[in-house]
Amino acid sequence: GENAIECARAARELTDAMKLIQPPEALWQPAALTCSGLSGEGVEQVWAQVMRHREVMEAAGERASRRSRQRVDWMWSMATPRAMAP
């Protein structure tokens, strides 16, 4: 649409900024992508990136490890008494 040029510029800047904070040995180097829900442009590329991320994390065992930690955290959140609201 009318903001495509600005969006592309912002995506490049975000991708560059993420490279500065992401360790070089990280399993996944995120990229900022642009898409339009109205026209559908770029949606397929975003979904492909999501699926590729999942594949990389599953292959490294990272996804299962994170899910395991989430289950433990959830269990403890249920077992820990919460402060009662006044």
C-alpha positions in Angstrom: 0.0 0.0 0.0 0.9 3.6 0.4 3.3 2.9 3.3 5.2 0.1 1.6 8.5 2.0 1.3 8.4 3.2 4.9 7.6 -0.4 6.1 10.5 -1.9 4.1 12.9 0.7 5.5 11.6 0.0 9.1 12.0 -3.8 8.5 15.6 -3.3 7.4 16.4 -1.2 10.4 14.8 -3.6 12.8 16.7 -6.5 11.2 19.9 -4.6 11.6 19.1 -3.7 15.3 18.3 -7.3 16.1 21.7 -8.4 14.8 23.2 -6.2 17.5 21.4 -7.8 20.4 21.3 -11.4 19.2 24.4 -13.6 20.0 26.1 -14.9 16.9 25.9 -18.5 18.1 22.1 -18.3 18.5 20.1 -21.0 16.8 17.8 -18.5 15.2 18.5 -15.0 13.8 15.2 -13.2 13.6 14.3 -11.0 10.7 11.7 -8.3 10.4 9.3 -9.0 7.6 6.5 -7.0 6.2 3.1 -8.2 5.0 -0.4 -6.9 4.4 -3.5 -8.5 5.8 -5.6 -6.5 3.4 -3.8 -7.5 0.2 -2.2 -10.7 1.4 1.2 -9.5 0.1 4.0 -11.1 2.2 1.8 -13.3 4.3 3.1 -16.5 2.7 6.7 -15.4 3.4 5.9 -14.6 7.1 4.2 -18.0 7.5 7.2 -19.7 5.8 9.5 -18.0 8.3 7.3 -19.1 11.2 7.5 -22.7 10.0 11.2 -22.5 9.4 11.7 -21.2 13.0 9.7 -24.1 14.3 11.8 -26.6 12.3 15.1 -25.2 13.5 14.0 -25.2 17.2 12.6 -28.7 17.0 15.7 -30.1 15.3 17.9 -28.6 18.0 15.6 -29.9 20.8 15.0 -26.3 22.0 11.3 -26.3 21.4 10.8 -29.4 23.6 13.1 -27.9 26.3 11.2 -24.7 26.4 7.8 -26.5 26.5 9.1 -28.6 29.4 10.2 -25.5 31.3 6.8 -23.9 30.6 5.0 -26.9 32.1 7.1 -26.7 35.2 6.6 -23.0 35.5 2.8 -23.4 35.0 2.7 -26.2 37.7 4.5 -24.0 40.2 2.2 -21.0 39.4 -0.8 -23.2 40.2 0.9 -24.5 43.4 2.0 -21.1 44.7 -0.7 -19.3 46.8 -1.7 -16.0 45.3 -2.2 -12.9 47.3 -5.9 -12.3 47.7 -7.3 -9.1 46.4 -8.9 -6.7 48.9 
